[in-house]
Amino acid sequence: MSTTARLTTVVVLALLLAACQGRLVARGTLPAATERVSTPVGTAEFQSPAQPSSRPTQLPSPTAVPTSTPELTLMVPTVTPAITPIATAEQPPTPTPSPGIPPRGQPSPTATPTEPPTPTATPAGYCDLALEKTLFQQVGTTSVAVTLTVQNRGTVSCSPGAVVSDPLPAGMRQLTEVQVAEAGGQGRWQCVSTTCTAGESLAPGYAANLVFTAAVEPGVTLENCARVTVNGDADPANDARCVSLSALLPTPTATPTPVTCLLGFEKAIQLGEELSITPGWRATLRIRVQNAGPEGCVSRWSAVVVSDLLPAGMRLQAPPVANDPRWECGWSSDALQCEGPPPEVGRVVTIQAELAVVREAATAQNCATLEPAGATACAVPSAQ
């Protein structure tokens, strides 16, 4: 077939295919990635034989084609590729870390610990003088008996110089000097008017009643306040007490309130023979509860409880025994508890127990408590 016939055949085929597909695609030309190429129906683009195309030429058949006449082959793709824009990879948003949660891949920040408030600890040894006050009217008079009760509820002795003062308000006048009744030691009180000063230290468990009589003008209503002060007192909240007194009649009909009995509380640990197996000593523990009066007083409680928790190095060897059959005691190797009625005026209830004290505990302080009186008595083992 001649070259002219061949070209005519190609053109006819191109027109038929273009009519079906709507476009002509030159063989060897790839569609652009972002652009769609279309050819008007009935139009074929080819190159002049004088200007060879720079595009590669592919032959549709094994028939040789002169190199001087480039051949155009129409390629009609069956599927028109969709134009897919080149997507720019988006960086994922950087997550905002929640408080306390570090971003992934990063080390956790070191949290600064919050120091908890340090509780105020009660010192191992402390002095605590507490004051109680009562007033009662004497029958048939406008006089009142004033009772000031001082007690060391601490675990060590209070220094000398404790002062109890009861300044009388207007309408109240002192009639008698202050009388002192003590338990658990000797304070050597010196009183001027209604102010008394202790010349000696006051041991744990020490207690004293300071009593005097005062006249009250008829028809007056007043408040009488007293206070105890001492250097190093651990609890100022229990240092002052006030009592209100309503108008008094010349001949009162009410029954006067009796004075509350004063309970003394003492403790001692006496070392005895040395132990043969464990380095240490046998020892005797004695706890005393005393009713120091005054005469005609009334106990505030129907029963009191003595408790003693032993420190490390001290152990009970036998059940504790009270000299009052109305008292009952319970115990374990490192604690005892006894309960019973308060003793009568002038009487003493003594609780005794046998201990083993190792050498390391020979200087350890041991404290017992008397409840509900709130008294404390402490002792250190002694050879005397």
MARZANU-121959 format. One record per residue (C-alpha): residue number from 1; residue in three letters; z, x, y. Coordinates in steps of 0.2 Angstrom, whole numbers, plus 5000, padded with zeros to 4 digits. Each point is the difference from the previous one (the first is absolute). Example, Ala and Ser with C-alpha at 12.3 -4.5 7.8 and 13.67 -1.06 7.14 Angstrom:
# residues 2
 ronu lofi    w    u    v
    1  ALA 5039 5062 4978
    2  SER 4997 5006 5017
//
This chain:
# residues 384
 ronu lofi    w    u    v
    1  MET 5000 5000 5000
    2  SER 4996 5006 5018
    3  THR 5012 5004 5013
    4  THR 4995 4985 5010
    5  ALA 5002 4988 4986
    6  ARG 5017 5007 4996
    7  LEU 5006 4998 5018
    8  THR 4993 4982 5000
    9  THR 5010 4996 4984
   10  VAL 5016 5008 5007
   11  VAL 4998 4990 5017
   12  VAL 4997 4983 4990
   13  LEU 5015 5003 4989
   14  ALA 5011 5005 5015
   15  LEU 4995 4984 5009
   16  LEU 5004 4990 4985
   17  LEU 5017 5008 4997
   18  ALA 5004 4999 5018
   19  ALA 4997 4982 5000
   20  CYS 5012 4998 4986
   21  GLN 5014 5011 5007
   22  GLY 4997 5000 5018
   23  ARG 5000 5018 5003
   24  LEU 4991 5017 4995
   25  VAL 5010 5015 4995
   26  ALA 4991 5017 5000
   27  ARG 5003 5009 4984
   28  GLY 5011 5016 5002
   29  THR 5009 4992 5015
   30  LEU 5018 4995 4997
   31  PRO 5008 4986 5010
   32  ALA 5012 5006 5013
   33  ALA 5018 4997 4996
   34  THR 5004 4990 5016
   35  GLU 4982 4993 5004
   36  ARG 4988 4988 4991
   37  VAL 4981 5004 5001
   38  SER 4988 4986 4999
   39  THR 4981 5000 5001
   40  PRO 4990 4985 5007
   41  VAL 4991 4990 4987
   42  GLY 4982 5006 4998
   43  THR 5003 5017 5008
   44  ALA 5000 5016 4990
   45  GLU 5004 5017 5007
   46  PHE 4992 5015 4994
   47  GLN 4997 5018 5005
   48  SER 4983 5007 5006
   49  PRO 4993 5012 4988
   50  ALA 4999 5013 5014
   51  GLN 5019 4999 5003
   52  PRO 5009 5003 4984
   53  SER 5017 4991 4999
   54  SER 5015 5010 4999
   55  ARG 5007 4988 4988
   56  PRO 4999 5004 4981
   57  THR 4985 4991 4992
   58  GLN 5002 4992 4983
   59  LEU 4985 4995 4989
   60  PRO 5001 4982 4992
   61  SER 4990 5006 4985
   62  PRO 4995 5016 4991
   63  THR 4983 5000 5008
   64  ALA 4997 5015 5011
   65  VAL 4999 4997 5018
   66  PRO 4992 5012 5012
   67  THR 5012 5009 5011
   68  SER 4990 4997 5015
   69  THR 5003 4981 4999
   70  PRO 5018 4995 4999
   71  GLU 5004 4984 4991
   72  LEU 5012 4987 5006
   73  THR 5009 4990 4987
   74  LEU 5009 4984 5005
   75  MET 5017 4998 4993
   76  VAL 5007 4983 5000
   77  PRO 5018 5001 4995
   78  THR 5006 4985 4990
   79  VAL 5017 5000 5008
   80  THR 5003 5003 5018
   81  PRO 5015 5011 5002
   82  ALA 5013 4993 5012
   83  ILE 5004 5010 5015
   84  THR 5018 5007 4997
   85  PRO 5007 5007 5015
   86  ILE 5009 5017 4997
   87  ALA 5018 4995 5001
   88  THR 5012 5012 5009
   89  ALA 5015 5002 4989
   90  GLU 5015 4993 5009
   91  GLN 5016 5010 5000
   92  PRO 5014 4989 4993
   93  PRO 5013 4996 5013
   94  THR 5015 5011 4999
   95  PRO 5014 4989 4995
   96  THR 5015 4999 5012
   97  PRO 5015 5005 4990
   98  SER 5014 4988 4999
   99  PRO 5017 5007 5006
  100  GLY 5007 5011 4987
  101  ILE 4984 4999 4989
  102  PRO 4989 5016 5002
  103  PRO 4981 4999 4999
  104  ARG 4992 5004 4983
  105  GLY 4998 5018 4997
  106  GLN 5013 5005 5013
  107  PRO 5018 5006 4996
  108  SER 5014 4988 5004
  109  PRO 5009 5004 5016
  110  THR 5017 5006 4998
  111  ALA 5012 4987 5006
  112  THR 5014 5004 5011
  113  PRO 5016 4993 4991
  114  THR 5011 4989 5010
  115  GLU 5018 5006 4999
  116  PRO 5011 4986 4996
  117  PRO 5015 4998 5011
  118  THR 5014 5010 4994
  119  PRO 5015 4988 4997
  120  THR 5016 5005 5008
  121  ALA 5011 5007 4986
  122  THR 5019 4997 5000
  123  PRO 5007 5018 4999
  124  ALA 5009 5005 4984
  125  GLY 5016 5001 5009
  126  TYR 5004 4989 5014
  127  CYS 5015 4993 5010
  128  ASP 5000 4981 5003
  129  LEU 5015 4992 5009
  130  ALA 4999 4981 5000
  131  LEU 5011 4988 5010
  132  GLU 5006 4983 4996
  133  LYS 5010 4989 5012
  134  THR 5010 4984 4998
  135  LEU 5011 4989 5011
  136  PHE 5012 4986 4995
  137  GLN 5012 4990 5011
  138  GLN 5018 5001 4996
  139  VAL 5008 4983 4997
  140  GLY 5009 4992 5015
  141  THR 4994 5013 5012
  142  THR 4985 5004 5010
  143  SER 5000 5018 4993
  144  VAL 4987 5007 4988
  145  ALA 5002 5014 4987
  146  VAL 4985 5012 5001
  147  THR 4995 5010 4985
  148  LEU 4987 5014 5001
  149  THR 4995 5007 4983
  150  VAL 4992 5017 5000
  151  GLN 4991 5007 4984
  152  ASN 4990 5015 4995
  153  ARG 4986 4993 4990
  154  GLY 4991 5017 5000
  155  THR 4999 5014 4987
  156  VAL 5009 5014 5010
  157  SER 5015 5001 5011
  158  CYS 4998 4995 5018
  159  SER 5005 5013 5013
  160  PRO 5017 4999 5009
  161  GLY 4999 4991 5017
  162  ALA 4995 4982 4994
  163  VAL 5004 4988 5013
  164  VAL 5004 4981 4998
  165  SER 5000 4991 5017
  166  ASP 5004 4981 5003
  167  PRO 4999 4997 5019
  168  LEU 5008 4983 5003
  169  PRO 4991 4987 5011
  170  ALA 5007 4991 5015
  171  GLY 5012 4987 4994
  172  MET 5006 5011 4985
  173  ARG 5015 5011 5001
  174  GLN 5008 5013 4987
  175  LEU 5017 4996 4994
  176  THR 5004 5012 4986
  177  GLU 4995 5018 4996
  178  VAL 4987 5004 4988
  179  GLN 5006 5001 4982
  180  VAL 4990 5010 4987
  181  ALA 4999 4998 4981
  182  GLU 4989 5012 4991
  183  ALA 4992 5002 4982
  184  GLY 4990 5015 4994
  185  GLY 5008 5013 5011
  186  GLN 5009 5003 5016
  187  GLY 4991 4999 5017
  188  ARG 5015 5005 5011
  189  TRP 4995 4987 5013
  190  GLN 5006 5001 5018
  191  CYS 4999 4984 5010
  192  VAL 5001 4997 5018
  193  SER 4999 4981 5005
  194  THR 4987 4993 4989
  195  THR 4990 5016 4997
  196  CYS 5004 5011 4985
  197  THR 4994 5018 4996
  198  ALA 5000 5008 4982
  199  GLY 5007 5017 5000
  200  GLU 4993 5004 4982
  201  SER 4984 4998 4991
  202  LEU 4998 4984 4991
  203  ALA 4994 5002 4982
  204  PRO 4988 4989 4990
  205  GLY 5008 4984 4995
  206  TYR 5013 5002 5014
  207  ALA 5006 4983 5008
  208  ALA 5013 4995 5013
  209  ASN 5006 4984 5008
  210  LEU 5005 5001 5019
  211  VAL 5010 4985 5004
  212  PHE 5007 4994 5017
  213  THR 5005 4984 5008
  214  ALA 4993 4993 5017
  215  ALA 5004 4985 5011
  216  VAL 4986 4988 5005
  217  GLU 5001 4989 5015
  218  PRO 5000 4982 4996
  219  GLY 4983 4991 5003
  220  VAL 4989 5015 5001
  221  THR 4985 5004 4989
  222  LEU 4996 5018 4997
  223  GLU 4992 5013 4989
  224  ASN 5009 5016 4994
  225  CYS 4989 5015 4994
  226  ALA 5005 5016 4992
  227  ARG 4991 5016 4995
  228  VAL 5002 5016 4990
  229  THR 4991 5016 5004
  230  VAL 4999 5017 4992
  231  ASN 4988 5015 5000
  232  GLY 4987 4999 4987
  233  ASP 5002 4982 4995
  234  ALA 4985 4995 4989
  235  ASP 4999 4981 5004
  236  PRO 5005 4995 5018
  237  ALA 4995 4982 4995
  238  ASN 5017 4997 4992
  239  ASP 5011 5008 5014
  240  ALA 5003 4985 5011
  241  ARG 5007 4983 4997
  242  CYS 5004 4985 5012
  243  VAL 5010 4984 4997
  244  SER 5000 4985 5011
  245  LEU 5016 4991 5004
  246  SER 5001 4982 5006
  247  ALA 5013 4992 5011
  248  LEU 5017 5001 4993
  249  LEU 5013 4987 5000
  250  PRO 5018 5004 5003
  251  THR 5004 4992 4983
  252  PRO 4985 5002 4989
  253  THR 4998 4988 4985
  254  ALA 4987 5011 4990
  255  THR 5006 5011 4986
  256  PRO 4998 5018 5005
  257  THR 4988 5011 4991
  258  PRO 5010 5013 4991
  259  VAL 4995 5019 5001
  260  THR 4988 5006 4987
  261  CYS 5007 5013 4988
  262  LEU 4995 5018 5002
  263  LEU 4993 5008 4984
  264  GLY 5000 5019 4998
  265  PHE 4988 5009 4989
  266  GLU 5002 5018 4994
  267  LYS 4992 5011 4986
  268  ALA 5004 5017 4992
  269  ILE 4993 5011 4986
  270  GLN 5012 5012 4993
  271  LEU 4994 5014 4989
  272  GLY 5009 5004 4984
  273  GLU 4997 5012 4985
  274  GLU 4983 5009 4997
  275  LEU 4988 4993 4988
  276  SER 4997 5011 4984
  277  ILE 4982 4996 4997
  278  THR 4992 4996 5017
  279  PRO 5005 5011 5015
  280  GLY 5011 4988 5010
  281  TRP 5016 4990 5000
  282  ARG 5008 4984 4995
  283  ALA 5005 4990 5015
  284  THR 5010 4984 5005
  285  LEU 4992 4988 5012
  286  ARG 5012 4988 5010
  287  ILE 4995 4986 5011
  288  ARG 5014 4991 5010
  289  VAL 4999 4983 5009
  290  GLN 5015 4997 5011
  291  ASN 5006 4984 5009
  292  ALA 5008 5007 5016
  293  GLY 5005 4983 5007
  294  PRO 5007 4995 5012
  295  GLU 5013 4988 4992
  296  GLY 4994 4983 4999
  297  CYS 4982 5005 5000
  298  VAL 4986 4991 4991
  299  SER 4986 5008 4990
  300  ARG 4983 4996 5006
  301  TRP 4993 5001 4983
  302  SER 5005 4993 4983
  303  ALA 4993 5015 4991
  304  VAL 4993 5017 5004
  305  VAL 4989 5012 4990
  306  VAL 5001 5019 4998
  307  SER 4984 5009 4996
  308  ASP 4998 5018 4997
  309  LEU 4983 5009 4995
  310  LEU 5003 5018 4994
  311  PRO 4989 5014 5006
  312  ALA 4991 5011 4989
  313  GLY 5011 5012 4990
  314  MET 5015 4987 4999
  315  ARG 5001 4989 4984
  316  LEU 5013 4987 4995
  317  GLN 5009 5004 4984
  318  ALA 5009 4984 4997
  319  PRO 5002 4982 5007
  320  PRO 5008 4999 5017
  321  VAL 5017 4991 5001
  322  ALA 5008 4990 5014
  323  ASN 5019 4999 5001
  324  ASP 4999 4981 5004
  325  PRO 4996 4990 4985
  326  ARG 4991 4987 5011
  327  TRP 4986 5013 5003
  328  GLU 4985 5003 4988
  329  CYS 4989 5015 4999
  330  GLY 4983 5004 4993
  331  TRP 4992 5017 4998
  332  SER 4986 5012 4994
  333  SER 4999 5019 4999
  334  ASP 4996 5001 5019
  335  ALA 5008 4985 5008
  336  LEU 5014 4988 5001
  337  GLN 5004 4983 5007
  338  CYS 5017 4991 5001
  339  GLU 5004 4983 5007
  340  GLY 5016 4990 5004
  341  PRO 5011 4992 5013
  342  PRO 5006 5010 5015
  343  PRO 5017 5007 4997
  344  GLU 5015 4991 5009
  345  VAL 5008 5008 5016
  346  GLY 5007 5017 4996
  347  ARG 4992 5001 4983
  348  VAL 4986 5012 4994
  349  VAL 4987 4998 4986
  350  THR 4996 5016 4992
  351  ILE 4984 5003 4990
  352  GLN 5000 5016 4989
  353  ALA 4986 5008 4989
  354  GLU 4997 5016 4991
  355  LEU 4985 5011 5005
  356  ALA 4991 5015 4994
  357  VAL 4994 5011 5015
  358  VAL 4988 5014 4997
  359  ARG 5001 5015 5011
  360  GLU 4985 4996 5011
  361  ALA 5009 4984 5005
  362  ALA 5016 5008 5005
  363  THR 4996 4997 5018
  364  ALA 4991 4984 4999
  365  GLN 5006 4985 5011
  366  ASN 5003 4984 4991
  367  CYS 5002 4983 5009
  368  ALA 5006 4983 4995
  369  THR 4998 4984 5009
  370  LEU 5011 4985 5002
  371  GLU 4991 4983 5003
  372  PRO 5000 4988 5009
  373  ALA 5011 5010 5011
  374  GLY 4986 5013 5003
  375  ALA 5012 5015 4998
  376  THR 4995 5017 4993
  377  ALA 5011 5013 4992
  378  CYS 4993 5018 4996
  379  ALA 5007 5015 4991
  380  VAL 4995 5017 4994
  381  PRO 5008 5008 4984
  382  SER 5016 5009 5004
  383  ALA 5011 5011 4990
  384  GLN 5016 4993 5008
//
